[in-house]
Amino acid sequence: MKAEIISIGSEILRGQITDTNANFIAKKLVELGIDLEHISVVSDNPESLLSSLKLAFQRSDLIITTGGLGPTEDDITYQTIARTLNLKLIKYPEAEENLNKILKKIHKTISPSNLKQVYLPEGAKIIINQYGTAPAMILEKDNKIICSFPGVPHEMKNLIEEYLIPYLKEKFPPSMIKKSKTLKITGLGESSVNDLIRDYMNKQTNFTFGIYANPEDIQVQVTTQASTEKEVEKLLQSSVNQLTKMLGNYVFGNDEETIEEVVGNLLRTKKLKVAVAESCTGGMLGEMITRTPGSSEYFQGGVISYDAKVKEDLLKVPTEVLKKYGEVSEQVARLMAEGVRINCHSDIGISITGISGPGGATEKKKVGLVYMALADDEKTITQKHQLFGGRQLIRVRASRRALNMLRIYLMGK
Amino acid sequence: MKAEIISIGSEILRGQITDTNANFIAKKLVELGIDLEHISVVSDNPESLLSSLKLAFQRSDLIITTGGLGPTEDDITYQTIARTLNLKLIKYPEAEENLNKILKKIHKTISPSNLKQVYLPEGAKIIINQYGTAPAMILEKDNKIICSFPGVPHEMKNLIEEYLIPYLKEKFPPSMIKKSKTLKITGLGESSVNDLIRDYMNKQTNFTFGIYANPEDIQVQVTTQASTEKEVEKLLQSSVNQLTKMLGNYVFGNDEETIEEVVGNLLRTKKLKVAVAESCTGGMLGEMITRTPGSSEYFQGGVISYDAKVKEDLLKVPTEVLKKYGEVSEQVARLMAEGVRINCHSDIGISITGISGPGGATEKKKVGLVYMALADDEKTITQKHQLFGGRQLIRVRASRRALNMLRIYLMGK
């Protein structure tokens, strides 16, 4: 079965809103094992909508529309569906009753423009909308299904959860259960990941794979299906294990896990506390670590040492070292990490100092040059990176590299 | 002229990401006066993409694709465009040169999968991508235009701004010039903004208005058109002036201006330096201030005082005060701001201490309770807020309130 979403609304085409409804529905269809083949955004121009609906009826079996059910002139979804399928619009008394109830609640009376909202294509199974004035519907015709929901996100979401999902589950009991797992990778580029696992991926027939690139991590998604939940889980796990073997330490987590959560769990397990000393990232590393609820268990705080005086006073980096090597140097990164560890009473100190640009570069030190260090009570390790991207991206990448340095360190503990 | 966007990527149809690229392009087309009639999302299945491209060539004059230009097997945009139009794929040496340059910068060598990225349909005007490995292109054929951009948002945005917009402006000089201006407002809710300007908006016939709500600011967009650039600017400015009069100090900026830029400009003009002391925000306020290039001119740094010991040692908040009033209190906020001002050698100290949740609340101090303070060499002012939202939203809101407190303070200086 092929599914298609039609998002109706000129405000999407004019760039006034982003169509987030389609994403919600897409996720639901994946869970049901239904293949979504197209998302079409179309204006509320009658001829445009008519031709999009005709096309959808040719190429898809399940069509879900959102939007265009309101009371104004440009809300033409039901009229146009009726035209597409040569159906009459008929009055649904239960829609009128609900409309009166809703309007009474918000102390309004029914207006002539509201009245059109109670006419739906004949044969439609009406869905009463307790969240707003626009009724939704499911209509079966010629072995195809078209259903229409309001464009207001919370109305659409509630009605789809309460009516469409149970309807589809009953109508198309999934014979196969389809699931995905995602491996999250940091420190490798998209093409390197692809090169490492290409041969494996090409040999598989039970799985499909996708590789996606974010600013600082790469995700490999494995999808498979089987007749039981247990079977799917087993299959997925075997593939995840294989991939993890091939990608090694670059894999930092699965699915929704973030690197700051992974690091947080390692710190908690090993009962270690960390503090940060940040120059070019200006607080971003601390901000990332503290996104995780409960991070006060392992995060002491830190120093944002943007100015050299702060490095001297709060991190005890000697003036001579700053003068001799410059603020962006391995020596300063090292002393920052050691200083913040001691001054913030933590087991581990991490530091970042770099040039995030666009200004501040010299002949020898280019934009994107970042030094980072990790100090514990025995030793200090340092890293040098030449990062790529604009100012903010360099800062994000530097913070995530520092988190990854901490992750690798903790795994070896 | 009819335009169409094709967003290519199975990850959109599987609900893994929301297609935000289309929204960006839609906005740009509005500015150019070009009608966007369709947005189509299609998978990276070759046959699906082929039929979508064929349809687009039938019904649209300008086709903009995003996605599917990467190095992996499922990146098939150029191959499929070539098939659709019966063109050969040919090697573009300038693409190969750029690829080598980019890979060298990040210390990687060209891999076999990268190599396919240098083949584009013959006749394409190549757009070298200095932000990534995938070249973009503009191709004119049979009085139609197809252009392809990477799916990575920042690459797509930069390349469209730098190449596609100037190209379209020259090719299709708009008869009427349409422009928008945005007022950015903080400290007022959407319905309050609406109430303050409703009468004015209803009386206008030359302008259209939109009010949009973000997590921490409200935007009012005014749009108008006229035959000359100068005329449009004049009209827009008159409306912006009227609206600003009605909304007063709540307006912090226009268009793309951010509150941290506005604050940065004020600090620079008044030659003042600021330092931050952050508890619940964990570094976010510092991170926001340092997003602006050149912020080292007015930002000294600060202390992330997550743990009480850091408040005592680095901010000199006395143990007794912490014990008596608790870490989340007006008294502690005050001493944090004063302490960081002195210890970081700045003119102004700002502090935030609060409960961002989900843990840490008590009977009297609920999640979302945030105290902030601003200290200069004469006085310290404090604010108390009860903020709403999840952990991260409370932290964003707290940081932006603190920036707004600083903005109002600086305007009064």
Chai-1 contact restraints between the chains, C-beta under 6 A:
chainA,res_idxA,chainB,res_idxB,connection_type,confidence,min_distance_angstrom,max_distance_angstrom,comment,restraint_id
A,L13,B,A26,contact,1.0,0.0,6.0,A-B,restraint_1
A,L13,B,L36,contact,1.0,0.0,6.0,A-B,restraint_2
A,R14,B,V30,contact,1.0,0.0,6.0,A-B,restraint_3
A,G15,B,N23,contact,1.0,0.0,6.0,A-B,restraint_4
A,G15,B,A26,contact,1.0,0.0,6.0,A-B,restraint_5
A,G15,B,K27,contact,1.0,0.0,6.0,A-B,restraint_6
A,G15,B,V30,contact,1.0,0.0,6.0,A-B,restraint_7
A,T18,B,T20,contact,1.0,0.0,6.0,A-B,restraint_8
A,T18,B,N23,contact,1.0,0.0,6.0,A-B,restraint_9
A,T20,B,T18,contact,1.0,0.0,6.0,A-B,restraint_10
A,N23,B,G15,contact,1.0,0.0,6.0,A-B,restraint_11
A,N23,B,T18,contact,1.0,0.0,6.0,A-B,restraint_12
A,A26,B,L13,contact,1.0,0.0,6.0,A-B,restraint_13
A,A26,B,G15,contact,1.0,0.0,6.0,A-B,restraint_14
A,K27,B,G15,contact,1.0,0.0,6.0,A-B,restraint_15
A,V30,B,R14,contact,1.0,0.0,6.0,A-B,restraint_16
A,V30,B,G15,contact,1.0,0.0,6.0,A-B,restraint_17
A,L36,B,L13,contact,1.0,0.0,6.0,A-B,restraint_18
A,I39,B,V41,contact,1.0,0.0,6.0,A-B,restraint_19
A,S40,B,S40,contact,1.0,0.0,6.0,A-B,restraint_20
A,V41,B,I39,contact,1.0,0.0,6.0,A-B,restraint_21
A,S191,B,P71,contact,1.0,0.0,6.0,A-B,restraint_22
A,S191,B,S111,contact,1.0,0.0,6.0,A-B,restraint_23
A,S191,B,S113,contact,1.0,0.0,6.0,A-B,restraint_24
A,S191,B,N114,contact,1.0,0.0,6.0,A-B,restraint_25
A,N194,B,T72,contact,1.0,0.0,6.0,A-B,restraint_26
A,N194,B,S113,contact,1.0,0.0,6.0,A-B,restraint_27
A,D195,B,S111,contact,1.0,0.0,6.0,A-B,restraint_28
A,I211,B,T72,contact,1.0,0.0,6.0,A-B,restraint_29
A,Y212,B,E11,contact,1.0,0.0,6.0,A-B,restraint_30
A,G282,B,G286,contact,1.0,0.0,6.0,A-B,restraint_31
A,G282,B,E287,contact,1.0,0.0,6.0,A-B,restraint_32
A,G282,B,T290,contact,1.0,0.0,6.0,A-B,restraint_33
A,G283,B,G283,contact,1.0,0.0,6.0,A-B,restraint_34
A,G283,B,G286,contact,1.0,0.0,6.0,A-B,restraint_35
A,G283,B,E287,contact,1.0,0.0,6.0,A-B,restraint_36
A,M284,B,E287,contact,1.0,0.0,6.0,A-B,restraint_37
A,G286,B,G282,contact,1.0,0.0,6.0,A-B,restraint_38
A,G286,B,G283,contact,1.0,0.0,6.0,A-B,restraint_39
A,G286,B,I304,contact,1.0,0.0,6.0,A-B,restraint_40
A,E287,B,G282,contact,1.0,0.0,6.0,A-B,restraint_41
A,E287,B,G283,contact,1.0,0.0,6.0,A-B,restraint_42
A,E287,B,M284,contact,1.0,0.0,6.0,A-B,restraint_43
A,E287,B,E287,contact,1.0,0.0,6.0,A-B,restraint_44
A,T290,B,G282,contact,1.0,0.0,6.0,A-B,restraint_45
A,P293,B,P358,contact,1.0,0.0,6.0,A-B,restraint_46
A,P293,B,R391,contact,1.0,0.0,6.0,A-B,restraint_47
A,S296,B,Y306,contact,1.0,0.0,6.0,A-B,restraint_48
A,F299,B,Y306,contact,1.0,0.0,6.0,A-B,restraint_49
A,Q300,B,D307,contact,1.0,0.0,6.0,A-B,restraint_50
A,G301,B,I304,contact,1.0,0.0,6.0,A-B,restraint_51
A,G301,B,S305,contact,1.0,0.0,6.0,A-B,restraint_52
A,G301,B,Y306,contact,1.0,0.0,6.0,A-B,restraint_53
A,G301,B,D307,contact,1.0,0.0,6.0,A-B,restraint_54
A,G301,B,V310,contact,1.0,0.0,6.0,A-B,restraint_55
A,G302,B,I304,contact,1.0,0.0,6.0,A-B,restraint_56
A,V303,B,V303,contact,1.0,0.0,6.0,A-B,restraint_57
A,I304,B,G286,contact,1.0,0.0,6.0,A-B,restraint_58
A,I304,B,G301,contact,1.0,0.0,6.0,A-B,restraint_59
A,I304,B,G302,contact,1.0,0.0,6.0,A-B,restraint_60
A,S305,B,G301,contact,1.0,0.0,6.0,A-B,restraint_61
A,Y306,B,S296,contact,1.0,0.0,6.0,A-B,restraint_62
A,Y306,B,F299,contact,1.0,0.0,6.0,A-B,restraint_63
A,Y306,B,G301,contact,1.0,0.0,6.0,A-B,restraint_64
A,D307,B,Q300,contact,1.0,0.0,6.0,A-B,restraint_65
A,D307,B,G301,contact,1.0,0.0,6.0,A-B,restraint_66
A,K309,B,H345,contact,1.0,0.0,6.0,A-B,restraint_67
A,V310,B,G301,contact,1.0,0.0,6.0,A-B,restraint_68
A,V310,B,C344,contact,1.0,0.0,6.0,A-B,restraint_69
A,L314,B,L314,contact,1.0,0.0,6.0,A-B,restraint_70
A,C344,B,V310,contact,1.0,0.0,6.0,A-B,restraint_71
A,H345,B,K309,contact,1.0,0.0,6.0,A-B,restraint_72
A,P358,B,P293,contact,1.0,0.0,6.0,A-B,restraint_73
A,F388,B,I106,contact,1.0,0.0,6.0,A-B,restraint_74
A,R391,B,P293,contact,1.0,0.0,6.0,A-B,restraint_75
